[in-house]
Amino acid sequence: MFGRKTKSTIDSLIGAATNITGNVHFKGGLRIDGHVKGDVIADEDETSMLVISEHAKVEGEVRVAHLLVNGTIIGPVFSSELLELQPKARITGDVHYKALEMHGGAVVSGKLTHDTIDTPLLKLAVPILAANNT
């Protein structure tokens, strides 16, 4: 409980006047207010959150657990937990998500794909016998 960061904690900020050309890899929480031309990828081993603010733009692939978008993404999006699309969100590219919250005004120009849970289905321990075996 103490010393743990929640998944909504923002650890890093890319400011509005910042332009990055190249891939960004991060852990924890990241807020982008500027422009990133490259992939933005969170560490898969930890809970992560990415916020794309209203005036922000990402041109590249985005991979994160929890994604909140109110800006522009041009490229494929992969959200393993929750994808929140605010009213000014603009995504051009295919979107893969587990849970989706989309507000009026948000636009996705691409295919929406619901990713199912990766946990295996329950299997019966004993095989079911055919009905004609009596």
Residue pairs with C-beta under 8 A, 6 or more apart in sequence:
5 11
5 28
5 29
7 29
7 47
7 48
7 49
7 65
7 66
7 81
8 29
8 49
8 66
9 28
9 29
9 49
10 28
10 29
10 30
10 31
10 49
10 51
11 26
11 27
11 28
11 29
11 30
12 26
12 28
12 29
12 30
12 31
13 30
13 31
13 32
13 33
14 20
14 24
14 30
14 31
14 32
14 33
14 34
14 36
14 56
15 33
15 34
16 33
16 34
16 53
16 55
16 56
17 34
18 33
18 34
18 35
19 34
19 35
19 36
19 37
20 34
20 35
20 36
20 37
20 38
21 37
21 38
22 37
22 38
23 38
23 39
23 40
23 41
23 60
24 30
24 36
24 38
24 39
24 40
24 41
25 41
25 42
25 43
26 40
26 41
26 42
26 43
26 48
26 50
27 42
27 43
27 46
27 48
28 46
28 47
28 48
28 49
29 48
29 49
29 50
29 51
30 40
30 42
30 48
30 49
30 50
30 51
31 50
31 51
31 53
32 40
32 50
32 51
32 52
32 53
32 56
32 58
32 71
33 53
33 55
33 56
34 56
35 56
35 57
35 58
35 59
36 56
36 57
36 58
36 59
36 60
37 59
37 60
38 59
38 60
39 60
39 61
39 62
39 63
39 75
40 50
40 58
40 60
40 61
40 62
40 63
40 64
41 61
41 62
41 63
41 64
42 48
42 50
42 63
42 64
42 65
44 63
44 80
47 65
47 66
48 64
48 65
48 66
49 64
49 65
49 66
49 67
49 68
50 62
50 64
50 66
50 67
50 68
51 68
51 70
52 58
52 67
52 68
52 69
52 70
52 71
52 72
52 73
52 89
53 70
53 71
54 70
54 71
54 86
54 88
55 71
56 71
56 72
57 71
57 72
57 73
57 74
58 71
58 72
58 73
58 74
58 75
59 74
59 75
60 74
60 75
61 75
61 76
61 77
61 78
62 73
62 75
62 76
62 77
62 78
63 78
63 80
64 78
64 79
64 80
65 79
65 80
65 81
65 82
66 79
66 81
66 82
66 84
67 77
67 79
67 82
67 83
67 84
68 84
68 86
69 83
69 84
69 85
69 86
69 89
69 91
69 106
70 86
70 87
70 88
70 89
71 88
71 89
71 90
72 89
72 90
72 91
72 92
73 90
73 91
73 92
73 93
74 91
74 92
74 93
75 92
75 93
76 93
76 94
76 95
76 96
76 110
77 83
77 91
77 93
77 94
77 95
77 96
77 97
78 96
79 95
79 96
79 97
79 98
80 98
80 115
81 98
81 99
82 97
82 98
82 99
82 100
82 101
83 95
83 97
83 98
83 99
83 100
83 101
84 101
85 91
85 100
85 101
85 102
85 103
85 106
85 108
86 103
86 106
87 103
87 104
87 105
87 106
88 105
88 106
89 103
89 105
89 106
89 107
89 108
90 106
90 107
90 109
91 107
91 108
91 109
91 110
92 109
92 110
93 109
93 110
94 110
94 111
94 112
94 113
95 108
95 110
95 111
95 112
95 113
96 113
96 115
97 112
97 113
97 114
97 115
98 114
98 115
98 117
100 112
100 114
102 108
